[in-house]
């Protein structure tokens, strides 16, 4: 069963070693992991969505 853990944007940025600005540019191009926007405006990314994004990156590099 995929993990339902939700990561904060700062955690994701640290894991993928990317600046917030670069992440938002990638998001604008539709190349970022799927994001959940909470009612308070904060962003979360499901662990499963980030893992799927990593897998897509590996396929694109092959």
N, C-alpha and C positions, 0 to 999 in steps of 0.2 A: 504494500500500500504506500503511495507517495506521501512524503512528509507534508503536513499542513502547517508547519512552522512558518511564521511570517517574520521576515528580516527587515530591519530598518534600512533606509537608504544608505546611511553611513556604513553599516556593516557590509552591504553589497559593494559599495565603492571601495572599501578596504580589500575585500576578497578579489575583486577584478582589477585592482590597482589602477583606478581611473578617477579623474577629477569629476566633480559635480557638473561642471560646464561641459566636459566631453560626454558625460553620460546623457545630459539633456540634448546635446546635438545628435547623439546616436538615437535617442528616443524620438526626436523629431523626424528622423529618417525611417522610423519603424523598425529599427534593428536592436532595440533594447528588450530585456525581459519584460513580461507583462507586469503592470503595476496596479496596485489597489490603492485608491485614494480614500482615506478615512474621513469621516465627517468633520474632524478638526483640521483637515488640510494636510495632515502628515501622510507620507507615502510608505507603503509596505510592499514587499515582494515575497511571494511564496517560495519556500526552499525548492519545491518541485519545479516551479517555473524557472528559477535560476539554474537548476541542474539541467533542465531541458535546453535552455539557452546555451549553456556550456557545450552540450552535446552537438547542437547546431553549429557552433563555432568550430568544433573539431571536424565536422563533416565538410564545412566550407573550406577548411585548410587542407583537406586531403586531396 
